């Protein structure tokens, strides 16, 4: 599999896990899905770092995403911090 298709697969799995976690299933399932989301985000981040370190970075083929904001991360995870609740 190519690097681009690996990245697409990670992104697809990440979005799928985020959607499933947002459904508000039972607490155990939600916790496991949140853990999966964190693992997939880490895999994607490491994949991007490896690619950049390889010196073969082509921005048109491998654009770097905007950093996930705390508010978006909380929205996806269903967790709301006190700071987010105030805003």
PDB file of N, CA, C and O in Angstrom:
ATOM      1  N   UNK A   1       0.829  -1.169   0.000  1.00  0.00           N
ATOM      2  CA  UNK A   1       0.000   0.000   0.000  1.00  0.00           C
ATOM      3  C   UNK A   1       0.885   1.249   0.000  1.00  0.00           C
ATOM      4  O   UNK A   1       1.934   1.262   0.644  1.00  0.00           O
ATOM      5  N   UNK A   2       0.483   2.267  -0.697  1.00  0.00           N
ATOM      6  CA  UNK A   2       1.284   3.487  -0.754  1.00  0.00           C
ATOM      7  C   UNK A   2       1.063   4.332   0.494  1.00  0.00           C
ATOM      8  O   UNK A   2       0.104   4.131   1.239  1.00  0.00           O
ATOM      9  N   UNK A   3       1.973   5.283   0.706  1.00  0.00           N
ATOM     10  CA  UNK A   3       1.861   6.163   1.867  1.00  0.00           C
ATOM     11  C   UNK A   3       0.547   6.937   1.839  1.00  0.00           C
ATOM     12  O   UNK A   3      -0.106   7.115   2.868  1.00  0.00           O
ATOM     13  N   UNK A   4       0.166   7.398   0.638  1.00  0.00           N
ATOM     14  CA  UNK A   4      -1.055   8.182   0.518  1.00  0.00           C
ATOM     15  C   UNK A   4      -2.282   7.345   0.862  1.00  0.00           C
ATOM     16  O   UNK A   4      -3.189   7.831   1.537  1.00  0.00           O
ATOM     17  N   UNK A   5      -2.323   6.103   0.409  1.00  0.00           N
ATOM     18  CA  UNK A   5      -3.477   5.263   0.717  1.00  0.00           C
ATOM     19  C   UNK A   5      -3.472   4.853   2.191  1.00  0.00           C
ATOM     20  O   UNK A   5      -4.537   4.688   2.787  1.00  0.00           O
ATOM     21  N   UNK A   6      -2.282   4.687   2.789  1.00  0.00           N
ATOM     22  CA  UNK A   6      -2.202   4.406   4.228  1.00  0.00           C
ATOM     23  C   UNK A   6      -2.809   5.563   5.021  1.00  0.00           C
ATOM     24  O   UNK A   6      -3.572   5.359   5.965  1.00  0.00           O
ATOM     25  N   UNK A   7      -2.453   6.769   4.619  1.00  0.00           N
ATOM     26  CA  UNK A   7      -2.961   7.959   5.304  1.00  0.00           C
ATOM     27  C   UNK A   7      -4.480   8.048   5.134  1.00  0.00           C
ATOM     28  O   UNK A   7      -5.195   8.336   6.093  1.00  0.00           O
ATOM     29  N   UNK A   8      -4.963   7.808   3.938  1.00  0.00           N
ATOM     30  CA  UNK A   8      -6.407   7.861   3.684  1.00  0.00           C
ATOM     31  C   UNK A   8      -7.146   6.830   4.542  1.00  0.00           C
ATOM     32  O   UNK A   8      -8.219   7.114   5.076  1.00  0.00           O
ATOM     33  N   UNK A   9      -6.568   5.640   4.670  1.00  0.00           N
ATOM     34  CA  UNK A   9      -7.179   4.587   5.483  1.00  0.00           C
ATOM     35  C   UNK A   9      -7.201   4.996   6.959  1.00  0.00           C
ATOM     36  O   UNK A   9      -8.204   4.781   7.640  1.00  0.00           O
ATOM     37  N   UNK A  10      -6.121   5.575   7.453  1.00  0.00           N
ATOM     38  CA  UNK A  10      -6.098   6.058   8.840  1.00  0.00           C
ATOM     39  C   UNK A  10      -7.141   7.148   9.054  1.00  0.00           C
ATOM     40  O   UNK A  10      -7.846   7.151  10.063  1.00  0.00           O
ATOM     41  N   UNK A  11      -7.236   8.067   8.106  1.00  0.00           N
ATOM     42  CA  UNK A  11      -8.219   9.143   8.214  1.00  0.00           C
ATOM     43  C   UNK A  11      -9.640   8.586   8.195  1.00  0.00           C
ATOM     44  O   UNK A  11     -10.501   9.045   8.946  1.00  0.00           O
ATOM     45  N   UNK A  12      -9.884   7.594   7.333  1.00  0.00           N
ATOM     46  CA  UNK A  12     -11.210   6.990   7.235  1.00  0.00           C
ATOM     47  C   UNK A  12     -11.582   6.305   8.555  1.00  0.00           C
ATOM     48  O   UNK A  12     -12.688   6.480   9.066  1.00  0.00           O
ATOM     49  N   UNK A  13     -10.645   5.527   9.094  1.00  0.00           N
ATOM     50  CA  UNK A  13     -10.891   4.824  10.348  1.00  0.00           C
ATOM     51  C   UNK A  13     -11.097   5.815  11.500  1.00  0.00           C
ATOM     52  O   UNK A  13     -11.939   5.591  12.370  1.00  0.00           O
ATOM     53  N   UNK A  14     -10.329   6.906  11.504  1.00  0.00           N
ATOM     54  CA  UNK A  14     -10.445   7.916  12.544  1.00  0.00           C
ATOM     55  C   UNK A  14     -11.830   8.569  12.510  1.00  0.00           C
ATOM     56  O   UNK A  14     -12.482   8.697  13.546  1.00  0.00           O
ATOM     57  N   UNK A  15     -12.269   8.973  11.339  1.00  0.00           N
ATOM     58  CA  UNK A  15     -13.592   9.594  11.217  1.00  0.00           C
ATOM     59  C   UNK A  15     -14.700   8.626  11.618  1.00  0.00           C
ATOM     60  O   UNK A  15     -15.668   9.022  12.268  1.00  0.00           O
ATOM     61  N   UNK A  16     -14.565   7.380  11.238  1.00  0.00           N
ATOM     62  CA  UNK A  16     -15.551   6.371  11.591  1.00  0.00           C
ATOM     63  C   UNK A  16     -15.612   6.185  13.113  1.00  0.00           C
ATOM     64  O   UNK A  16     -16.699   6.097  13.683  1.00  0.00           O
ATOM     65  N   UNK A  17     -14.453   6.127  13.766  1.00  0.00           N
ATOM     66  CA  UNK A  17     -14.407   5.973  15.220  1.00  0.00           C
ATOM     67  C   UNK A  17     -14.999   7.197  15.916  1.00  0.00           C
ATOM     68  O   UNK A  17     -15.697   7.059  16.920  1.00  0.00           O
ATOM     69  N   UNK A  18     -14.727   8.386  15.394  1.00  0.00           N
ATOM     70  CA  UNK A  18     -15.287   9.607  15.984  1.00  0.00           C
ATOM     71  C   UNK A  18     -16.809   9.612  15.892  1.00  0.00           C
ATOM     72  O   UNK A  18     -17.496   9.966  16.849  1.00  0.00           O
ATOM     73  N   UNK A  19     -17.328   9.215  14.731  1.00  0.00           N
ATOM     74  CA  UNK A  19     -18.787   9.174  14.568  1.00  0.00           C
ATOM     75  C   UNK A  19     -19.413   8.166  15.525  1.00  0.00           C
ATOM     76  O   UNK A  19     -20.437   8.452  16.146  1.00  0.00           O
ATOM     77  N   UNK A  20     -18.808   7.000  15.645  1.00  0.00           N
ATOM     78  CA  UNK A  20     -19.338   5.962  16.532  1.00  0.00           C
ATOM     79  C   UNK A  20     -19.291   6.425  17.988  1.00  0.00           C
ATOM     80  O   UNK A  20     -20.230   6.174  18.743  1.00  0.00           O
ATOM     81  N   UNK A  21     -18.215   7.096  18.391  1.00  0.00           N
ATOM     82  CA  UNK A  21     -18.087   7.575  19.767  1.00  0.00           C
ATOM     83  C   UNK A  21     -19.131   8.652  20.071  1.00  0.00           C
ATOM     84  O   UNK A  21     -19.601   8.762  21.203  1.00  0.00           O
ATOM     85  N   UNK A  22     -19.489   9.441  19.063  1.00  0.00           N
ATOM     86  CA  UNK A  22     -20.445  10.528  19.257  1.00  0.00           C
ATOM     87  C   UNK A  22     -21.879  10.020  19.422  1.00  0.00           C
ATOM     88  O   UNK A  22     -22.754  10.772  19.850  1.00  0.00           O
ATOM     89  N   UNK A  23     -22.125   8.760  19.087  1.00  0.00           N
ATOM     90  CA  UNK A  23     -23.476   8.223  19.193  1.00  0.00           C
ATOM     91  C   UNK A  23     -23.943   8.062  20.634  1.00  0.00           C
ATOM     92  O   UNK A  23     -25.141   7.944  20.892  1.00  0.00           O
ATOM     93  N   UNK A  24     -23.008   8.058  21.563  1.00  0.00           N
ATOM     94  CA  UNK A  24     -23.365   7.966  22.972  1.00  0.00           C
ATOM     95  C   UNK A  24     -23.850   6.589  23.374  1.00  0.00           C
ATOM     96  O   UNK A  24     -24.858   6.461  24.069  1.00  0.00           O
ATOM     97  N   UNK A  25     -23.147   5.568  22.946  1.00  0.00           N
ATOM     98  CA  UNK A  25     -23.474   4.205  23.348  1.00  0.00           C
ATOM     99  C   UNK A  25     -23.237   4.046  24.842  1.00  0.00           C
ATOM    100  O   UNK A  25     -23.103   5.033  25.565  1.00  0.00           O
ATOM    101  N   UNK A  26     -23.188   2.830  25.291  1.00  0.00           N
ATOM    102  CA  UNK A  26     -22.928   2.599  26.706  1.00  0.00           C
ATOM    103  C   UNK A  26     -21.537   3.132  27.080  1.00  0.00           C
ATOM    104  O   UNK A  26     -20.684   3.284  26.205  1.00  0.00           O
ATOM    105  N   UNK A  27     -21.303   3.412  28.354  1.00  0.00           N
ATOM    106  CA  UNK A  27     -20.039   4.031  28.784  1.00  0.00           C
ATOM    107  C   UNK A  27     -18.785   3.236  28.417  1.00  0.00           C
ATOM    108  O   UNK A  27     -17.768   3.831  28.061  1.00  0.00           O
ATOM    109  N   UNK A  28     -18.836   1.917  28.495  1.00  0.00           N
ATOM    110  CA  UNK A  28     -17.659   1.105  28.184  1.00  0.00           C
ATOM    111  C   UNK A  28     -17.312   1.227  26.702  1.00  0.00           C
ATOM    112  O   UNK A  28     -16.146   1.398  26.346  1.00  0.00           O
ATOM    113  N   UNK A  29     -18.318   1.140  25.845  1.00  0.00           N
ATOM    114  CA  UNK A  29     -18.085   1.265  24.401  1.00  0.00           C
ATOM    115  C   UNK A  29     -17.568   2.650  24.062  1.00  0.00           C
ATOM    116  O   UNK A  29     -16.636   2.792  23.270  1.00  0.00           O
ATOM    117  N   UNK A  30     -18.169   3.673  24.659  1.00  0.00           N
ATOM    118  CA  UNK A  30     -17.727   5.047  24.407  1.00  0.00           C
ATOM    119  C   UNK A  30     -16.276   5.229  24.821  1.00  0.00           C
ATOM    120  O   UNK A  30     -15.496   5.845  24.094  1.00  0.00           O
ATOM    121  N   UNK A  31     -15.905   4.696  25.986  1.00  0.00           N
ATOM    122  CA  UNK A  31     -14.526   4.807  26.459  1.00  0.00           C
ATOM    123  C   UNK A  31     -13.556   4.101  25.502  1.00  0.00           C
ATOM    124  O   UNK A  31     -12.485   4.627  25.197  1.00  0.00           O
ATOM    125  N   UNK A  32     -13.930   2.930  25.039  1.00  0.00           N
ATOM    126  CA  UNK A  32     -13.069   2.188  24.110  1.00  0.00           C
ATOM    127  C   UNK A  32     -12.929   2.929  22.777  1.00  0.00           C
ATOM    128  O   UNK A  32     -11.847   2.965  22.192  1.00  0.00           O
ATOM    129  N   UNK A  33     -14.018   3.511  22.309  1.00  0.00           N
ATOM    130  CA  UNK A  33     -13.955   4.258  21.050  1.00  0.00           C
ATOM    131  C   UNK A  33     -13.112   5.518  21.206  1.00  0.00           C
ATOM    132  O   UNK A  33     -12.379   5.885  20.288  1.00  0.00           O
ATOM    133  N   UNK A  34     -13.204   6.185  22.352  1.00  0.00           N
ATOM    134  CA  UNK A  34     -12.378   7.366  22.594  1.00  0.00           C
ATOM    135  C   UNK A  34     -10.902   6.984  22.619  1.00  0.00           C
ATOM    136  O   UNK A  34     -10.055   7.723  22.117  1.00  0.00           O
ATOM    137  N   UNK A  35     -10.602   5.841  23.197  1.00  0.00           N
ATOM    138  CA  UNK A  35      -9.225   5.351  23.221  1.00  0.00           C
ATOM    139  C   UNK A  35      -8.743   5.051  21.804  1.00  0.00           C
ATOM    140  O   UNK A  35      -7.606   5.362  21.448  1.00  0.00           O
ATOM    141  N   UNK A  36      -9.617   4.442  20.995  1.00  0.00           N
ATOM    142  CA  UNK A  36      -9.275   4.157  19.603  1.00  0.00           C
ATOM    143  C   UNK A  36      -9.021   5.447  18.836  1.00  0.00           C
ATOM    144  O   UNK A  36      -8.081   5.516  18.045  1.00  0.00           O
ATOM    145  N   UNK A  37      -9.838   6.463  19.053  1.00  0.00           N
ATOM    146  CA  UNK A  37      -9.655   7.754  18.380  1.00  0.00           C
ATOM    147  C   UNK A  37      -8.272   8.321  18.718  1.00  0.00           C
ATOM    148  O   UNK A  37      -7.561   8.787  17.828  1.00  0.00           O
ATOM    149  N   UNK A  38      -7.893   8.285  19.987  1.00  0.00           N
ATOM    150  CA  UNK A  38      -6.578   8.796  20.390  1.00  0.00           C
ATOM    151  C   UNK A  38      -5.454   8.002  19.731  1.00  0.00           C
ATOM    152  O   UNK A  38      -4.467   8.578  19.274  1.00  0.00           O
ATOM    153  N   UNK A  39      -5.604   6.681  19.684  1.00  0.00           N
ATOM    154  CA  UNK A  39      -4.581   5.843  19.057  1.00  0.00           C
ATOM    155  C   UNK A  39      -4.451   6.137  17.565  1.00  0.00           C
ATOM    156  O   UNK A  39      -3.340   6.213  17.040  1.00  0.00           O
ATOM    157  N   UNK A  40      -5.579   6.302  16.885  1.00  0.00           N
ATOM    158  CA  UNK A  40      -5.546   6.587  15.450  1.00  0.00           C
ATOM    159  C   UNK A  40      -4.960   7.974  15.175  1.00  0.00           C
ATOM    160  O   UNK A  40      -4.216   8.153  14.211  1.00  0.00           O
ATOM    161  N   UNK A  41      -5.297   8.957  16.024  1.00  0.00           N
ATOM    162  CA  UNK A  41      -4.709  10.291  15.870  1.00  0.00           C
ATOM    163  C   UNK A  41      -3.196  10.225  16.044  1.00  0.00           C
ATOM    164  O   UNK A  41      -2.455  10.877  15.309  1.00  0.00           O
ATOM    165  N   UNK A  42      -2.742   9.445  17.009  1.00  0.00           N
ATOM    166  CA  UNK A  42      -1.302   9.293  17.231  1.00  0.00           C
ATOM    167  C   UNK A  42      -0.632   8.603  16.045  1.00  0.00           C
ATOM    168  O   UNK A  42       0.446   9.016  15.617  1.00  0.00           O
ATOM    169  N   UNK A  43      -1.262   7.557  15.512  1.00  0.00           N
ATOM    170  CA  UNK A  43      -0.709   6.868  14.343  1.00  0.00           C
ATOM    171  C   UNK A  43      -0.599   7.820  13.155  1.00  0.00           C
ATOM    172  O   UNK A  43       0.401   7.819  12.438  1.00  0.00           O
ATOM    173  N   UNK A  44      -1.626   8.624  12.956  1.00  0.00           N
ATOM    174  CA  UNK A  44      -1.613   9.584  11.856  1.00  0.00           C
ATOM    175  C   UNK A  44      -0.518  10.617  12.057  1.00  0.00           C
ATOM    176  O   UNK A  44       0.184  10.970  11.109  1.00  0.00           O
ATOM    177  N   UNK A  45      -0.363  11.107  13.289  1.00  0.00           N
ATOM    178  CA  UNK A  45       0.684  12.085  13.586  1.00  0.00           C
ATOM    179  C   UNK A  45       2.067  11.488  13.342  1.00  0.00           C
ATOM    180  O   UNK A  45       2.920  12.127  12.726  1.00  0.00           O
ATOM    181  N   UNK A  46       2.291  10.264  13.824  1.00  0.00           N
ATOM    182  CA  UNK A  46       3.584   9.612  13.633  1.00  0.00           C
ATOM    183  C   UNK A  46       3.857   9.346  12.157  1.00  0.00           C
ATOM    184  O   UNK A  46       4.989   9.479  11.689  1.00  0.00           O
ATOM    185  N   UNK A  47       2.827   8.977  11.443  1.00  0.00           N
ATOM    186  CA  UNK A  47       2.964   8.734  10.007  1.00  0.00           C
ATOM    187  C   UNK A  47       3.394  10.011   9.285  1.00  0.00           C
ATOM    188  O   UNK A  47       4.244   9.974   8.395  1.00  0.00           O
ATOM    189  N   UNK A  48       2.803  11.134   9.675  1.00  0.00           N
ATOM    190  CA  UNK A  48       3.164  12.416   9.064  1.00  0.00           C
ATOM    191  C   UNK A  48       4.602  12.790   9.409  1.00  0.00           C
ATOM    192  O   UNK A  48       5.347  13.268   8.553  1.00  0.00           O
ATOM    193  N   UNK A  49       4.992  12.570  10.677  1.00  0.00           N
ATOM    194  CA  UNK A  49       6.360  12.898  11.088  1.00  0.00           C
ATOM    195  C   UNK A  49       7.373  12.038  10.334  1.00  0.00           C
ATOM    196  O   UNK A  49       8.411  12.536   9.898  1.00  0.00           O
ATOM    197  N   UNK A  50       7.073  10.759  10.183  1.00  0.00           N
ATOM    198  CA  UNK A  50       7.965   9.861   9.434  1.00  0.00           C
ATOM    199  C   UNK A  50       8.100  10.320   7.992  1.00  0.00           C
ATOM    200  O   UNK A  50       9.190  10.320   7.419  1.00  0.00           O
ATOM    201  N   UNK A  51       6.982  10.707   7.425  1.00  0.00           N
ATOM    202  CA  UNK A  51       7.008  11.151   6.032  1.00  0.00           C
ATOM    203  C   UNK A  51       7.836  12.426   5.869  1.00  0.00           C
ATOM    204  O   UNK A  51       8.629  12.544   4.934  1.00  0.00           O
ATOM    205  N   UNK A  52       7.647  13.370   6.779  1.00  0.00           N
ATOM    206  CA  UNK A  52       8.410  14.618   6.704  1.00  0.00           C
ATOM    207  C   UNK A  52       9.900  14.363   6.920  1.00  0.00           C
ATOM    208  O   UNK A  52      10.740  14.981   6.266  1.00  0.00           O
ATOM    209  N   UNK A  53      10.223  13.457   7.832  1.00  0.00           N
ATOM    210  CA  UNK A  53      11.620  13.150   8.127  1.00  0.00           C
ATOM    211  C   UNK A  53      12.300  12.439   6.957  1.00  0.00           C
ATOM    212  O   UNK A  53      13.523  12.486   6.827  1.00  0.00           O
ATOM    213  N   UNK A  54      11.521  11.790   6.120  1.00  0.00           N
ATOM    214  CA  UNK A  54      12.095  11.049   4.989  1.00  0.00           C
ATOM    215  C   UNK A  54      12.627  11.984   3.902  1.00  0.00           C
ATOM    216  O   UNK A  54      13.404  11.564   3.044  1.00  0.00           O
ATOM    217  N   UNK A  55      12.207  13.258   3.941  1.00  0.00           N
ATOM    218  CA  UNK A  55      12.675  14.205   2.937  1.00  0.00           C
ATOM    219  C   UNK A  55      11.919  14.130   1.620  1.00  0.00           C
ATOM    220  O   UNK A  55      12.297  14.786   0.650  1.00  0.00           O
ATOM    221  N   UNK A  56      10.859  13.342   1.578  1.00  0.00           N
ATOM    222  CA  UNK A  56      10.088  13.183   0.341  1.00  0.00           C
ATOM    223  C   UNK A  56       8.764  13.926   0.413  1.00  0.00           C
ATOM    224  O   UNK A  56       7.813  13.566  -0.281  1.00  0.00           O
ATOM    225  N   UNK A  57       8.692  14.943   1.232  1.00  0.00           N
ATOM    226  CA  UNK A  57       7.429  15.653   1.446  1.00  0.00           C
ATOM    227  C   UNK A  57       7.011  16.428   0.198  1.00  0.00           C
ATOM    228  O   UNK A  57       7.756  17.258  -0.323  1.00  0.00           O
ATOM    229  N   UNK A  58       5.816  16.134  -0.256  1.00  0.00           N
ATOM    230  CA  UNK A  58       5.198  16.861  -1.366  1.00  0.00           C
ATOM    231  C   UNK A  58       3.888  17.432  -0.831  1.00  0.00           C
ATOM    232  O   UNK A  58       2.926  16.680  -0.668  1.00  0.00           O
ATOM    233  N   UNK A  59       3.813  18.738  -0.549  1.00  0.00           N
ATOM    234  CA  UNK A  59       2.623  19.322   0.058  1.00  0.00           C
ATOM    235  C   UNK A  59       1.333  19.051  -0.708  1.00  0.00           C
ATOM    236  O   UNK A  59       0.262  18.971  -0.106  1.00  0.00           O
ATOM    237  N   UNK A  60       1.424  18.909  -2.022  1.00  0.00           N
ATOM    238  CA  UNK A  60       0.219  18.650  -2.803  1.00  0.00           C
ATOM    239  C   UNK A  60      -0.320  17.251  -2.530  1.00  0.00           C
ATOM    240  O   UNK A  60      -1.526  17.021  -2.613  1.00  0.00           O
ATOM    241  N   UNK A  61       0.568  16.321  -2.205  1.00  0.00           N
ATOM    242  CA  UNK A  61       0.139  14.950  -1.994  1.00  0.00           C
ATOM    243  C   UNK A  61      -0.085  14.644  -0.511  1.00  0.00           C
ATOM    244  O   UNK A  61      -0.862  13.749  -0.181  1.00  0.00           O
ATOM    245  N   UNK A  62       0.575  15.361   0.370  1.00  0.00           N
ATOM    246  CA  UNK A  62       0.529  15.056   1.792  1.00  0.00           C
ATOM    247  C   UNK A  62       0.349  16.347   2.584  1.00  0.00           C
ATOM    248  O   UNK A  62       1.267  16.759   3.291  1.00  0.00           O
ATOM    249  N   UNK A  63      -0.799  16.987   2.484  1.00  0.00           N
ATOM    250  CA  UNK A  63      -0.980  18.247   3.209  1.00  0.00           C
ATOM    251  C   UNK A  63      -1.056  18.002   4.706  1.00  0.00           C
ATOM    252  O   UNK A  63      -1.635  17.013   5.156  1.00  0.00           O
ATOM    253  N   UNK A  64      -0.477  18.896   5.463  1.00  0.00           N
ATOM    254  CA  UNK A  64      -0.539  18.782   6.915  1.00  0.00           C
ATOM    255  C   UNK A  64      -1.864  19.377   7.385  1.00  0.00           C
ATOM    256  O   UNK A  64      -2.216  20.489   6.993  1.00  0.00           O
ATOM    257  N   UNK A  65      -2.596  18.648   8.217  1.00  0.00           N
ATOM    258  CA  UNK A  65      -3.873  19.179   8.691  1.00  0.00           C
ATOM    259  C   UNK A  65      -3.653  20.254   9.739  1.00  0.00           C
ATOM    260  O   UNK A  65      -2.595  20.348  10.360  1.00  0.00           O
ATOM    261  N   UNK A  66      -4.682  21.057   9.912  1.00  0.00           N
ATOM    262  CA  UNK A  66      -4.633  22.027  10.997  1.00  0.00           C
ATOM    263  C   UNK A  66      -4.627  21.261  12.309  1.00  0.00           C
ATOM    264  O   UNK A  66      -5.244  20.201  12.410  1.00  0.00           O
ATOM    265  N   UNK A  67      -3.940  21.782  13.308  1.00  0.00           N
ATOM    266  CA  UNK A  67      -3.942  21.092  14.597  1.00  0.00           C
ATOM    267  C   UNK A  67      -5.366  20.988  15.128  1.00  0.00           C
ATOM    268  O   UNK A  67      -6.172  21.900  14.943  1.00  0.00           O
ATOM    269  N   UNK A  68      -5.663  19.909  15.768  1.00  0.00           N
ATOM    270  CA  UNK A  68      -6.987  19.720  16.338  1.00  0.00           C
ATOM    271  C   UNK A  68      -7.108  20.628  17.550  1.00  0.00           C
ATOM    272  O   UNK A  68      -6.318  20.541  18.490  1.00  0.00           O
ATOM    273  N   UNK A  69      -8.093  21.488  17.516  1.00  0.00           N
ATOM    274  CA  UNK A  69      -8.266  22.393  18.647  1.00  0.00           C
ATOM    275  C   UNK A  69      -8.859  21.629  19.824  1.00  0.00           C
ATOM    276  O   UNK A  69      -9.486  20.583  19.657  1.00  0.00           O
ATOM    277  N   UNK A  70      -8.652  22.162  20.986  1.00  0.00           N
ATOM    278  CA  UNK A  70      -9.169  21.523  22.200  1.00  0.00           C
ATOM    279  C   UNK A  70     -10.686  21.398  22.125  1.00  0.00           C
ATOM    280  O   UNK A  70     -11.256  20.370  22.493  1.00  0.00           O
ATOM    281  N   UNK A  71     -11.324  22.446  21.649  1.00  0.00           N
ATOM    282  CA  UNK A  71     -12.794  22.441  21.567  1.00  0.00           C
ATOM    283  C   UNK A  71     -13.283  21.355  20.603  1.00  0.00           C
ATOM    284  O   UNK A  71     -14.237  20.642  20.914  1.00  0.00           O
ATOM    285  N   UNK A  72     -12.638  21.220  19.432  1.00  0.00           N
ATOM    286  CA  UNK A  72     -13.032  20.179  18.487  1.00  0.00           C
ATOM    287  C   UNK A  72     -12.782  18.802  19.069  1.00  0.00           C
ATOM    288  O   UNK A  72     -13.605  17.901  18.908  1.00  0.00           O
ATOM    289  N   UNK A  73     -11.653  18.628  19.745  1.00  0.00           N
ATOM    290  CA  UNK A  73     -11.328  17.340  20.352  1.00  0.00           C
ATOM    291  C   UNK A  73     -12.392  16.976  21.389  1.00  0.00           C
ATOM    292  O   UNK A  73     -12.821  15.825  21.467  1.00  0.00           O
ATOM    293  N   UNK A  74     -12.817  17.972  22.191  1.00  0.00           N
ATOM    294  CA  UNK A  74     -13.839  17.715  23.190  1.00  0.00           C
ATOM    295  C   UNK A  74     -15.181  17.419  22.537  1.00  0.00           C
ATOM    296  O   UNK A  74     -15.940  16.573  23.009  1.00  0.00           O
ATOM    297  N   UNK A  75     -15.464  18.125  21.446  1.00  0.00           N
ATOM    298  CA  UNK A  75     -16.721  17.899  20.742  1.00  0.00           C
ATOM    299  C   UNK A  75     -16.784  16.474  20.199  1.00  0.00           C
ATOM    300  O   UNK A  75     -17.827  15.824  20.273  1.00  0.00           O
ATOM    301  N   UNK A  76     -15.681  15.996  19.662  1.00  0.00           N
ATOM    302  CA  UNK A  76     -15.630  14.650  19.105  1.00  0.00           C
ATOM    303  C   UNK A  76     -15.667  13.586  20.191  1.00  0.00           C
ATOM    304  O   UNK A  76     -16.237  12.512  19.998  1.00  0.00           O
ATOM    305  N   UNK A  77     -15.062  13.884  21.325  1.00  0.00           N
ATOM    306  CA  UNK A  77     -14.968  12.875  22.373  1.00  0.00           C
ATOM    307  C   UNK A  77     -16.195  12.869  23.274  1.00  0.00           C
ATOM    308  O   UNK A  77     -16.422  11.902  24.001  1.00  0.00           O
ATOM    309  N   UNK A  78     -16.990  13.937  23.235  1.00  0.00           N
ATOM    310  CA  UNK A  78     -18.143  14.013  24.118  1.00  0.00           C
ATOM    311  C   UNK A  78     -17.791  14.538  25.492  1.00  0.00           C
ATOM    312  O   UNK A  78     -18.670  14.715  26.336  1.00  0.00           O
ATOM    313  N   UNK A  79     -16.503  14.790  25.728  1.00  0.00           N
ATOM    314  CA  UNK A  79     -16.040  15.309  27.010  1.00  0.00           C
ATOM    315  C   UNK A  79     -16.013  16.820  26.944  1.00  0.00           C
ATOM    316  O   UNK A  79     -15.555  17.388  25.953  1.00  0.00           O
ATOM    317  N   UNK A  80     -16.494  17.476  27.978  1.00  0.00           N
ATOM    318  CA  UNK A  80     -16.470  18.930  28.020  1.00  0.00           C
ATOM    319  C   UNK A  80     -15.736  19.368  29.273  1.00  0.00           C
ATOM    320  O   UNK A  80     -16.108  19.003  30.388  1.00  0.00           O
ATOM    321  N   UNK A  81     -14.691  20.155  29.076  1.00  0.00           N
ATOM    322  CA  UNK A  81     -13.951  20.679  30.212  1.00  0.00           C
ATOM    323  C   UNK A  81     -14.688  21.887  30.782  1.00  0.00           C
ATOM    324  O   UNK A  81     -15.598  22.430  30.154  1.00  0.00           O
ATOM    325  N   UNK A  82     -14.289  22.287  31.952  1.00  0.00           N
ATOM    326  CA  UNK A  82     -14.899  23.460  32.580  1.00  0.00           C
ATOM    327  C   UNK A  82     -14.675  24.696  31.717  1.00  0.00           C
ATOM    328  O   UNK A  82     -15.560  25.546  31.614  1.00  0.00           O
ATOM    329  N   UNK A  83     -13.496  24.804  31.095  1.00  0.00           N
ATOM    330  CA  UNK A  83     -13.198  25.961  30.242  1.00  0.00           C
ATOM    331  C   UNK A  83     -14.124  25.994  29.026  1.00  0.00           C
ATOM    332  O   UNK A  83     -14.599  27.062  28.639  1.00  0.00           O
ATOM    333  N   UNK A  84     -14.380  24.852  28.434  1.00  0.00           N
ATOM    334  CA  UNK A  84     -15.244  24.792  27.265  1.00  0.00           C
ATOM    335  C   UNK A  84     -16.696  25.074  27.652  1.00  0.00           C
ATOM    336  O   UNK A  84     -17.446  25.666  26.875  1.00  0.00           O
ATOM    337  N   UNK A  85     -17.082  24.656  28.835  1.00  0.00           N
ATOM    338  CA  UNK A  85     -18.453  24.874  29.287  1.00  0.00           C
ATOM    339  C   UNK A  85     -18.741  26.353  29.521  1.00  0.00           C
ATOM    340  O   UNK A  85     -19.872  26.809  29.358  1.00  0.00           O
ATOM    341  N   UNK A  86     -17.692  27.104  29.909  1.00  0.00           N
ATOM    342  CA  UNK A  86     -17.853  28.544  30.158  1.00  0.00           C
ATOM    343  C   UNK A  86     -17.959  29.343  28.875  1.00  0.00           C
ATOM    344  O   UNK A  86     -18.557  30.419  28.871  1.00  0.00           O
ATOM    345  N   UNK A  87     -17.394  28.845  27.787  1.00  0.00           N
ATOM    346  CA  UNK A  87     -17.384  29.651  26.554  1.00  0.00           C
ATOM    347  C   UNK A  87     -18.615  29.428  25.715  1.00  0.00           C
ATOM    348  O   UNK A  87     -18.754  30.031  24.651  1.00  0.00           O
TER     349      UNK A  87
END
